[in-house]
Amino acid sequence: LTIPPPKNATAIANQFTNSLRSLNSKTFPAKVPLTVDHSLFFTVGLGINPCPTCKAGNGSRVVASINNVTFVMPTTALLQAHFFNISGVFTTDFPAKPPHVFNYTGTPPTNLQTTSGTKAYRLPYNSTVQLVMQDTGIISPENHPIHLHG
């Protein structure tokens, strides 16, 4: 069984990130679309939200967020709600860009609280999407090896 590196192994994370290479070649060309239907800009970071039942953290807790939205796990699966037209499971108001512009890797905003919700950004089938993901240094500089499915 492989033992994963510790959570604070920045050097190992950097080594992995720096080892990634494109497969773009004459044999396997990277033919990317030249027109984009939806341009999304996601900031990935941390926030501090109130937590009256949390004993540590002075009644607050650290939360993860994308575009200042902390995901709330629904009791019904998102795809199930979509395909069976079940309302009230999620909203379609996930922001295409951060609600507040700031120096994402520099001085953090004064308010570190996020919005909590089960939000989605609805894309029409077969849309061409450009997604820029920006790490933030809200609580401290971080290294998120981010990947996508879909």
HELIX and SHEET records of a PDB file:
HELIX    1   1 THR A   10  SER A   19  1                                  10    
HELIX    2   2 LEU A   78  PHE A   83  1                                   6    
SHEET    1   A 3 SER A  60  ILE A  66  0                                        
SHEET    2   A 3 HIS A  38  PRO A  50 -1                                        
SHEET    3   A 3 VAL A 129  ASP A 135  1                                        
SHEET    1   B 2 VAL A  69  PHE A  71  0                                        
SHEET    2   B 2 THR A 115  GLY A 117  1                                        
END                                                                             
